[in-house]
């Protein structure tokens, strides 16, 4: 079965065609403006890639309805549209791409695969916000978590690399890219995660703030003269690394920090402080840690971030082989030989997780 995976982001759309053995047959990356890709550009890309037997679509938000992948039909599309207010940057892009692909490949069944689904079974202690009951009963207020396809793949790949059933391991998977989140995975299931009701919570990211005191935001609105739209836009697009160092590119942050640039040093250290603290929090949710996994653009390529994070986690049993970490090319174990916790660098392959879910739904 040749499976086309469609990964719609806020600034790009990535297409990958996988063969019977999950080998990469073809790929395309199309720029998107506010999540939208021109129909003719997408149709041209699909023609260049060749035929597909089935299609898997990454969708960021499944709300409280979707706890796993689902076949594409009119009812599913309507349900996705109803969730747009929960993911206004990503949901419209995914639905737009889905409709174009559906028209271009009418004989290929489609499956939607959700970034929230891996976290749908979070225990109540991890998923529940301490908010008034009337709010929680009226609105879907819970920690949804995101990057689930990446966390799920990293979990399975870690088990393969170590020759262990991942259900026997306690893992913290670190998806560090422009967006960033952690997951605590025990018995093969997510039991805690850093992103919450929205992808804003948790780690410092490229342009997102991560967790901030809600009282601070209320103060800015009530006393700082800022309106809700301005605060929302800043938290999403002008905070994080770009807010601290003036750049969203971790490579530039690290280069400038090595040169002594004060803003870059602060940005790097704030990023690492939050990263170390939340890795420890994820381990606490599982009463310990067996495997630490780094994935995503920063996780795979920023050896300095991995090393500095690990240097603050020795109390958990994390220790890296300095040379192995410096020259790491995914997929690889960079643990010190005597470390209690294994530390792995895994290439992000959401497309493989999507293909797995498509085959599961279609029975192949």
C-alpha positions as CSV (number, residue, x, y, z in Angstrom):
1,X,0.0,0.0,0.0
2,X,1.4,3.3,-1.1
3,X,0.4,5.9,1.5
4,X,0.5,9.7,1.0
5,X,1.0,11.6,4.3
6,X,-0.2,15.2,4.4
7,X,1.2,17.4,7.1
8,X,-0.2,20.9,7.1
9,X,1.4,23.4,9.3
10,X,0.9,27.1,9.8
11,X,3.7,28.1,7.4
12,X,4.2,25.0,5.2
13,X,2.6,21.8,3.9
14,X,4.7,18.7,3.7
15,X,3.8,15.7,1.5
16,X,5.5,12.3,1.7
17,X,4.7,9.2,-0.3
18,X,5.7,6.0,1.4
19,X,5.9,2.6,-0.2
20,X,4.9,-0.9,1.0
21,X,7.9,-1.1,3.4
22,X,7.5,2.6,4.5
23,X,10.4,3.6,2.1
24,X,10.3,7.2,1.0
25,X,9.1,7.2,-2.7
26,X,8.6,11.0,-3.1
27,X,8.3,14.2,-1.0
28,X,7.3,17.8,-1.5
29,X,7.3,20.8,0.8
30,X,5.0,23.7,-0.2
31,X,5.1,27.1,1.4
32,X,1.8,28.2,3.0
33,X,0.4,31.7,3.7
34,X,-1.5,31.6,7.1
35,X,-1.8,27.9,6.7
36,X,-3.2,28.0,3.2
37,X,-1.6,26.5,0.1
38,X,-2.8,27.4,-3.4
39,X,-4.9,24.7,-4.9
40,X,-3.1,24.6,-8.2
41,X,0.3,24.3,-6.4
42,X,-0.9,21.4,-4.3
43,X,-2.6,19.6,-7.3
44,X,0.7,20.0,-9.3
45,X,2.7,18.5,-6.4
46,X,0.3,15.6,-6.2
47,X,0.7,14.9,-9.9
48,X,4.5,14.9,-9.6
49,X,4.4,12.5,-6.7
50,X,2.4,9.8,-8.5
51,X,-0.5,7.6,-7.4
52,X,-1.3,6.7,-3.8
53,X,-3.5,3.9,-2.5
54,X,-4.5,5.8,0.7
55,X,-3.9,9.2,2.4
56,X,-3.1,10.0,6.0
57,X,-3.8,13.6,7.1
58,X,-2.1,15.1,10.2
59,X,-4.7,17.1,12.1
60,X,-3.6,19.1,15.2
61,X,-6.8,19.0,17.2
62,X,-9.2,16.2,17.8
63,X,-11.0,17.8,20.8
64,X,-12.8,15.5,23.2
65,X,-14.4,13.5,20.3
66,X,-11.4,11.9,18.6
67,X,-9.2,9.6,20.7
68,X,-7.7,7.9,17.7
69,X,-7.5,8.0,13.9
70,X,-10.7,8.1,11.9
71,X,-11.8,7.6,8.3
72,X,-12.5,10.7,6.3
73,X,-16.2,11.3,5.5
74,X,-18.6,14.2,5.6
75,X,-19.3,13.8,9.3
76,X,-15.7,13.7,10.2
77,X,-14.9,16.9,8.2
78,X,-17.9,18.7,9.8
79,X,-16.5,17.6,13.2
80,X,-13.0,18.9,12.3
81,X,-14.5,22.3,11.3
82,X,-16.3,22.6,14.6
83,X,-12.9,22.4,16.4
84,X,-11.4,25.3,14.5
85,X,-11.6,27.7,17.4
86,X,-9.4,25.4,19.4
87,X,-6.6,25.5,16.8
88,X,-7.2,28.5,14.5
89,X,-3.8,28.5,13.0
90,X,-3.7,24.8,12.1
91,X,-7.2,23.4,11.7
92,X,-8.2,25.4,8.6
93,X,-5.0,24.5,6.8
94,X,-5.5,20.8,7.4
95,X,-9.1,20.9,6.3
96,X,-8.2,22.9,3.2
97,X,-5.5,20.5,2.2
98,X,-7.8,17.5,3.0
99,X,-10.4,18.8,0.6
100,X,-7.9,19.4,-2.3
101,X,-6.3,16.0,-1.9
102,X,-9.8,14.3,-1.7
103,X,-10.8,16.0,-5.0
104,X,-7.5,15.1,-6.6
105,X,-7.4,11.5,-5.4
106,X,-11.0,10.5,-5.1
107,X,-10.3,6.7,-5.1
108,X,-7.8,6.8,-2.3
109,X,-9.4,6.4,1.2
110,X,-8.4,9.1,3.7
111,X,-7.6,8.8,7.4
112,X,-7.2,11.7,9.8
113,X,-4.5,11.3,12.4
114,X,-4.6,13.6,15.5
115,X,-1.8,15.2,17.4
116,X,-4.0,15.2,20.5
117,X,-5.0,11.5,20.4
118,X,-1.8,10.2,22.0
119,X,-2.7,12.2,25.1
120,X,-6.4,11.5,25.2
121,X,-6.0,9.0,28.0
122,X,-4.1,11.3,30.3
123,X,-5.0,10.5,33.9
124,X,-7.4,13.0,35.5
125,X,-4.7,14.4,37.8
126,X,-2.7,15.4,34.7
127,X,-5.5,16.5,32.4
128,X,-7.7,18.5,34.8
129,X,-7.3,22.2,35.4
130,X,-8.3,23.5,38.9
131,X,-11.0,25.7,37.5
132,X,-14.6,26.3,38.7
133,X,-16.8,23.3,38.1
134,X,-19.4,25.3,36.1
135,X,-16.7,26.3,33.6
136,X,-15.4,22.7,33.3
137,X,-18.9,21.4,32.7
138,X,-19.8,24.0,30.2
139,X,-16.5,24.1,28.1
140,X,-14.0,21.4,27.1
141,X,-11.4,22.7,29.5
142,X,-8.6,20.1,29.9
143,X,-5.0,19.6,29.0
144,X,-5.2,18.2,25.5
145,X,-1.5,18.0,24.7
146,X,0.0,18.1,21.2
147,X,2.8,16.7,19.1
148,X,1.3,13.3,19.8
149,X,2.3,11.7,16.5
150,X,5.9,12.7,17.1
151,X,5.8,11.5,20.8
152,X,4.2,8.2,19.7
153,X,6.8,7.5,17.0
154,X,9.7,8.5,19.3
155,X,8.4,6.1,21.9
156,X,8.2,3.2,19.5
157,X,11.5,4.0,17.9
158,X,13.2,4.1,21.3
159,X,11.9,0.6,22.0
160,X,13.3,-0.6,18.7
161,X,16.7,0.9,19.3
162,X,17.0,-0.6,22.8
163,X,15.5,-3.9,21.9
164,X,12.8,-3.4,24.5
165,X,9.0,-3.3,24.5
166,X,8.3,0.4,25.2
167,X,5.5,-0.7,27.5
168,X,8.2,-1.8,29.9
169,X,10.0,1.6,29.9
170,X,9.5,5.0,31.5
171,X,10.3,7.5,28.8
172,X,10.4,11.3,28.6
173,X,10.2,12.2,24.9
174,X,11.3,15.8,24.0
175,X,9.9,17.2,20.8
176,X,12.0,20.3,20.4
177,X,11.4,22.3,17.3
178,X,9.8,25.7,16.5
179,X,7.0,24.3,18.7
180,X,8.2,22.2,21.6
181,X,6.7,19.8,24.2
182,X,7.5,16.9,26.4
183,X,5.6,13.8,27.2
184,X,5.9,11.3,30.0
185,X,5.3,7.9,28.6
186,X,4.7,4.9,30.9
187,X,3.3,1.5,29.8
188,X,3.4,2.9,26.3
189,X,0.9,5.6,27.1
190,X,1.2,9.3,27.7
191,X,0.6,10.0,31.4
192,X,1.7,13.7,31.4
193,X,2.7,16.4,28.9
194,X,3.7,20.0,28.9
195,X,1.3,21.6,26.3
196,X,-2.2,22.1,27.6
197,X,-5.5,23.4,26.4
198,X,-3.5,25.1,23.7
199,X,0.0,24.6,22.3
200,X,1.0,27.7,24.3
201,X,1.7,26.0,27.6
202,X,4.9,24.5,28.8
203,X,8.4,25.0,27.2
204,X,9.8,28.2,25.8
205,X,9.5,27.9,22.0
206,X,10.6,29.8,18.9
207,X,7.9,32.4,19.0
208,X,5.6,31.2,21.8
209,X,6.1,32.1,25.4
210,X,5.4,28.8,27.0
211,X,3.9,29.0,30.5
212,X,3.4,32.4,32.0
213,X,1.5,33.6,35.1
214,X,-2.1,34.2,34.0
215,X,-2.2,37.0,36.5
216,X,0.5,38.7,34.5
217,X,-1.7,38.6,31.4
218,X,-4.7,39.9,33.2
219,X,-2.6,42.7,34.6
220,X,-1.4,43.7,31.0
221,X,-5.1,43.8,29.9
222,X,-6.5,45.5,33.0
223,X,-3.7,47.9,33.8
224,X,-1.2,47.9,30.9
225,X,-3.6,49.2,28.3
226,X,-3.2,46.1,26.0
227,X,-6.2,44.5,24.4
228,X,-6.8,40.7,24.2
229,X,-5.9,40.5,20.5
230,X,-2.5,42.2,21.0
231,X,-1.7,40.0,24.0
232,X,-2.8,36.9,22.0
233,X,-0.7,37.8,19.0
234,X,2.4,38.6,21.1
235,X,2.2,35.3,23.0
236,X,1.9,33.3,19.7
237,X,4.2,35.2,17.4
238,X,6.5,37.7,19.3
239,X,7.5,35.8,22.5
240,X,9.7,32.8,23.1
241,X,13.2,33.0,21.7
242,X,12.3,35.8,19.3
243,X,11.0,37.9,22.3
244,X,14.2,37.2,24.3
245,X,16.9,37.3,21.6
246,X,15.2,38.8,18.5
247,X,15.5,35.6,16.6
248,X,13.4,32.4,16.5
249,X,16.4,30.4,15.2
250,X,18.1,28.3,17.9
251,X,21.2,28.1,15.7
252,X,21.6,31.8,15.8
253,X,20.8,32.0,19.5
254,X,23.6,29.5,20.3
255,X,26.1,31.1,18.0
256,X,25.5,34.5,19.5
257,X,25.5,33.2,23.0
258,X,28.9,31.6,22.4
259,X,30.1,35.0,21.3
260,X,28.9,36.6,24.5
261,X,25.8,38.3,23.3
262,X,23.8,39.0,26.5
263,X,20.3,38.7,25.1
264,X,21.2,35.4,23.4
265,X,22.8,34.0,26.7
266,X,19.6,34.9,28.5
267,X,17.4,33.3,25.8
268,X,19.5,30.1,25.9
269,X,19.5,29.9,29.7
270,X,15.8,30.6,30.1
271,X,15.1,27.9,27.4
272,X,17.3,25.4,29.3
273,X,16.0,26.3,32.7
274,X,12.4,25.5,31.6
275,X,13.5,22.4,29.7
276,X,15.4,20.8,32.6
277,X,12.6,21.7,35.1
278,X,9.9,20.1,33.0
279,X,11.9,17.0,32.1
280,X,12.2,16.5,35.9
281,X,8.5,17.1,36.3
282,X,7.7,14.5,33.6
283,X,10.0,12.0,35.4
284,X,8.3,12.7,38.7
285,X,4.9,11.8,37.1
286,X,6.3,8.3,36.4
287,X,8.3,7.8,39.7
288,X,11.5,7.8,37.7
289,X,13.0,7.6,34.3
290,X,14.6,4.9,32.1
291,X,14.9,6.7,28.7
292,X,15.3,10.3,27.6
293,X,14.6,10.9,23.9
294,X,15.4,14.1,21.9
295,X,13.7,14.7,18.6
296,X,12.6,17.6,16.4
297,X,14.8,20.1,14.7
298,X,16.4,21.4,17.9
299,X,16.4,18.1,19.6
300,X,18.1,16.4,16.7
301,X,20.7,19.0,15.8
302,X,21.5,21.1,18.8
303,X,24.2,19.1,20.7
304,X,24.7,22.0,23.1
305,X,21.1,22.0,24.2
306,X,21.2,18.2,24.8
307,X,24.4,18.4,26.7
308,X,23.5,21.4,28.9
309,X,20.1,19.9,29.6
310,X,21.7,16.6,30.6
311,X,24.3,18.3,32.8
312,X,21.4,19.5,35.0
313,X,19.7,16.1,35.2
314,X,22.4,14.0,36.7
315,X,20.3,13.4,39.8
316,X,17.9,11.5,37.6
317,X,20.6,9.3,36.2
318,X,21.1,11.1,33.0
319,X,24.7,11.4,31.6
320,X,25.9,11.9,28.1
321,X,29.0,10.7,26.3
322,X,30.3,14.1,25.3
323,X,32.0,13.0,22.1
324,X,29.0,10.8,21.0
325,X,26.6,13.7,21.6
326,X,28.8,16.2,19.7
327,X,28.9,14.0,16.6
328,X,25.4,12.5,16.9
329,X,23.5,11.7,13.7
330,X,20.0,10.3,14.4
331,X,19.0,7.6,15.2
332,X,21.7,7.1,17.9
333,X,22.4,6.4,21.6
334,X,24.4,9.2,23.2
335,X,24.4,8.0,26.8
336,X,27.6,7.7,28.8
337,X,28.5,4.0,29.2
338,X,27.6,3.9,32.9
339,X,24.5,6.1,32.8
340,X,21.4,4.7,34.5
341,X,19.2,6.5,32.0
342,X,19.6,5.9,28.3
343,X,19.6,9.1,26.2
344,X,18.6,8.7,22.5
345,X,18.5,11.1,19.6
346,X,15.7,10.1,17.2
347,X,14.8,11.7,13.9
348,X,11.2,13.0,13.9
349,X,9.1,10.9,11.5
350,X,5.5,11.8,12.0
351,X,4.9,10.4,8.5
352,X,5.7,6.9,9.7
353,X,3.4,7.2,12.6
354,X,0.6,8.5,10.3
355,X,1.2,5.6,7.9
356,X,1.0,3.1,10.8
357,X,-2.3,4.6,11.8
358,X,-3.6,4.6,8.3
359,X,-2.8,0.9,7.9
360,X,-4.5,0.1,11.3
361,X,-7.7,1.9,10.3
362,X,-7.8,0.3,6.8
363,X,-6.9,-3.1,8.0
364,X,-3.6,-3.6,6.1
